[in-house]
Amino acid sequence: MRDWIGHTGEIPGFTATLFYHPGLDATVVVLINSDVASGGCPPQIPTLAKSRRNGPCDVPANLISAALADALGKPIPPPPTP
């Protein structure tokens, strides 16, 4: 069975994700009015002053959809590294 099918997107001030899992027949859609990353980000990536500091550095929609997929028992695999 295939894993999650979908994509992410962002424009200044906004991030979004849309993923579908055929085995679960479940769709996860996250729309966030923020593009500020959080997590273990390198110093050159701006984060909020009270941002979480642990975990991967990513934008809010990606982090939330990953948490929802984990809660459904089917983690979204990380994107391939270039």
N, C-alpha and C positions, 0 to 999 in steps of 0.2 A: 504494500500500500504506500502511496506517496505521502510525503510530509506536507507541510504547509506550502500553499501556493499563494503568492501575492507580492506586494511591493511596499516600499516606503517612499515618502516624499517630503520635501520641505521648501518653503519660501521664507524670506525674512519675516520672523515673528510667528511662524506657524509650522507645525510638523504633523504628519499623518501616517497611518499604516492601515493596510487592508490585507488580511490573510484569510484563506479558506483551507480547511483540512477535510479532504474527502472521507477519510475513515471515521471521523467524528460527525461529519455533516454539520460542521460548525464554522461560523465566520466571526472573526474578530476585527472590529473597526475602531481605531482610536484617532481622535482629532483633538489636537492640543494647541492652544493659543500661546505657544512659546517655542522658541528654538534654542533656548539656553541649555547647554549640556550640563550633566552632573556626573559624579562618580570620580574615579581615579584618573582625572584628566591631566595631561601635561600642562605646565605653566602657561604656554602660549594659547591655550583654549580658554576663553572666558567662561566663568561659572558664577552662579549667584553666591553671595557672601555666606549664606547659611545652607549651601548645597550639601547633599550627602557626599562623602569623600571616599566611600568604599565601593567596590563593584566596578563594572566596566564604565568607561567614559562614553556617554551617548546622549542623544536628545530625548526629551520626555516621551514622545509617542512610541519610540522604539523600546524604551525601558518598560513602559506600561504594557504594551502588547506582548513582550517577552514574559512578563510576570503572569499575565492572563493565560498564555499558552502553557506555562509551567503548571498553573493551577488546574488546567484541563488534562494534565499528564502527558502532554505532547510538546516538549520544548521546541522553539523555533531555532533551527541551527544558525550559528553565526554566519555572517556573509563571508565569502572567500576573501582572503587577503590578496592584495594586488601584487 
